[in-house]
């Protein structure tokens, strides 16, 4: 097996074990699931954290692709943002263990890929298209809303009705373009002081 192929096989095996056993997997169990020697994972991963980082990166790549697909299917900018939100929540519900791992610890990220930034960039670009500028606080608000809905959905704290989640996202997305830019007000000294 070629080295690049082995790495992909190990990540795929870890993904299967992650959904089955959670983060309680080991390099040895991943090697066994992949059908390779116990030492084979060490050619690509220094330790369990490095393997989990690569698995998290694969999750962020999946999320980025889902967001891009959802965004492309939106007939309007607001519809595209709502579709992105639904895709984000769907990923959390489809792959809960992977989703939790992705946001468990930023130190899991591998140094050669920053897939989480690429996924966030899809959201930020859509928010900028709606607001008409590149205000980072609007993108952070959008991410916070959708991530909160995803986490509440995973914890079964929201109705499982897709339409209800979509209504919440619609409420936020339709009001997003009306958010005034108050940074100029914050930077100005008060007339009394």
C-alpha positions as a printed Julia matrix, in Angstrom:
193×3 Matrix{Float64}:
   0.0    0.0    0.0
   1.35   3.45  -0.9
   2.05   5.83   1.98
  -0.59   8.4    0.93
  -3.1    5.59   0.54
  -2.23   4.22   3.97
  -2.84   7.6    5.59
  -6.29   7.84   3.97
  -7.12   4.26   5.01
  -6.13   5.0    8.61
  -8.25   8.16   8.7
 -11.21   6.27   7.24
 -10.81   3.5    9.82
 -10.59   6.09  12.6
 -13.8    7.73  11.37
 -15.64   4.42  11.58
 -14.3    3.73  15.07
 -15.04   7.29  16.17
 -18.73   6.95  15.32
 -18.81   3.56  17.04
 -16.61   4.15  20.13
 -16.1    7.91  20.38
 -12.65   9.35  20.98
 -11.7    6.3   23.04
  -9.89   4.86  20.03
  -6.17   4.14  19.94
  -3.59   3.93  17.17
  -3.51   0.19  17.74
  -7.3   -0.16  17.33
  -7.19   1.98  14.18
  -4.38  -0.19  12.76
  -6.39  -3.32  13.53
  -9.51  -1.85  11.87
  -7.47  -0.84   8.83
  -5.89  -4.29   8.58
  -2.31  -3.06   8.93
   0.47  -3.65  11.45
   0.3   -1.94  14.83
   3.31   0.21  13.91
   1.97   1.38  10.51
   0.04   4.41  11.89
   3.25   5.83  13.36
   4.53   6.47   9.84
   1.89   9.19   9.54
   0.86  10.13  13.08
   3.14  10.78  16.05
   0.36   9.98  18.49
  -3.39   9.72  19.01
  -3.8   13.53  19.05
  -2.2   13.79  15.6
  -4.55  11.12  14.26
  -7.57  12.84  15.82
  -6.39  16.12  14.29
  -6.35  14.55  10.85
  -9.8   13.08  11.47
 -11.07  16.52  12.58
  -9.55  18.04   9.43
 -11.46  15.52   7.32
 -14.62  16.6    9.13
 -13.95  20.27   8.4
 -13.33  19.39   4.74
 -16.7   17.6    4.68
 -18.35  20.61   6.35
 -16.73  23.0    3.84
 -18.01  20.89   0.95
 -21.51  20.72   2.43
 -21.56  24.49   2.93
 -20.39  25.12  -0.64
 -23.03  22.78  -2.05
 -25.77  24.33   0.07
 -24.65  27.84  -0.83
 -24.68  27.06  -4.55
 -28.26  25.8   -4.27
 -29.63  29.02  -2.76
 -31.77  31.06  -5.15
 -31.06  34.27  -3.21
 -28.23  35.27  -0.86
 -30.52  34.88   2.15
 -31.75  31.47   0.93
 -28.11  30.41   0.44
 -27.26  31.4    4.02
 -30.27  29.5    5.36
 -29.27  26.47   3.28
 -25.74  26.68   4.71
 -27.17  26.73   8.24
 -29.31  23.69   7.56
 -26.32  21.85   6.04
 -24.24  22.67   9.14
 -26.92  21.3   11.47
 -27.44  18.26   9.24
 -23.75  17.44   9.43
 -23.88  17.62  13.22
 -26.85  15.26  13.27
 -25.45  12.92  10.59
 -21.99  12.59  12.18
 -22.33  13.59  15.85
 -19.08  12.08  17.15
 -17.06  13.66  14.35
 -18.8   17.01  14.82
 -18.05  17.01  18.54
 -14.42  16.09  17.86
 -14.07  18.92  15.34
 -14.89  21.49  18.0
 -13.44  19.69  21.02
  -9.95  21.18  20.99
  -8.33  23.58  18.5
  -4.95  21.96  19.24
  -6.11  18.9   17.3
  -5.69  20.75  14.02
  -2.83  19.49  11.93
  -0.16  22.03  10.94
  -0.39  21.28   7.2
  -4.09  21.99   6.75
  -6.51  24.48   8.18
  -9.79  23.12   6.91
 -11.77  24.85   9.63
 -10.75  28.23   8.22
 -11.86  27.17   4.75
 -15.27  26.1    6.07
 -15.68  29.38   7.96
 -14.67  31.33   4.82
 -17.68  29.92   2.95
 -19.99  31.28   5.64
 -18.15  34.61   5.94
 -18.3   35.2    2.17
 -22.06  34.65   2.13
 -22.61  36.92   5.14
 -20.48  39.62   3.47
 -22.59  39.31   0.31
 -25.76  39.87   2.38
 -24.48  42.7    4.57
 -22.62  44.45   1.76
 -19.34  44.56   3.61
 -16.84  42.38   5.37
 -17.89  42.93   8.99
 -16.43  40.05  11.0
 -18.96  40.44  13.81
 -21.84  39.58  11.44
 -20.11  36.37  10.32
 -19.32  35.45  13.93
 -22.96  36.05  14.87
 -24.12  33.8   12.02
 -21.68  31.08  13.04
 -22.7   31.38  16.69
 -26.39  31.04  15.83
 -25.98  27.99  13.6
 -23.43  26.3   15.87
 -25.69  26.86  18.86
 -28.62  25.34  16.99
 -26.45  22.37  16.01
 -25.34  21.78  19.59
 -28.89  22.18  20.94
 -30.11  19.73  18.28
 -27.44  17.21  19.27
 -28.51  17.53  22.91
 -32.17  17.05  21.89
 -32.99  20.47  23.37
 -34.81  21.64  20.24
 -37.78  20.17  18.45
 -36.53  17.67  15.9
 -38.65  19.41  13.27
 -36.48  20.64  10.37
 -39.02  23.33   9.59
 -38.61  24.82  13.07
 -34.83  25.01  12.69
 -35.28  26.56   9.26
 -37.67  29.18  10.71
 -35.06  30.17  13.31
 -32.38  30.48  10.63
 -34.74  32.48   8.43
 -35.47  34.88  11.28
 -31.76  35.55  11.69
 -30.81  35.61   8.0
 -33.58  37.96   6.91
 -32.65  40.44   9.61
 -28.93  40.25   8.91
 -28.86  42.79   6.1
 -30.63  45.3    8.35
 -27.91  45.31  11.02
 -26.42  48.82  11.08
 -22.68  49.33  11.22
 -22.16  50.93  14.62
 -18.37  50.83  14.65
 -18.24  54.53  13.77
 -20.42  55.29  16.8
 -18.17  53.27  19.09
 -14.98  55.0   17.97
 -16.3   58.55  18.39
 -15.88  60.26  21.74
 -19.12  61.13  23.47
 -20.26  64.76  23.24
 -20.15  65.05  27.04
 -16.78  63.6   27.6
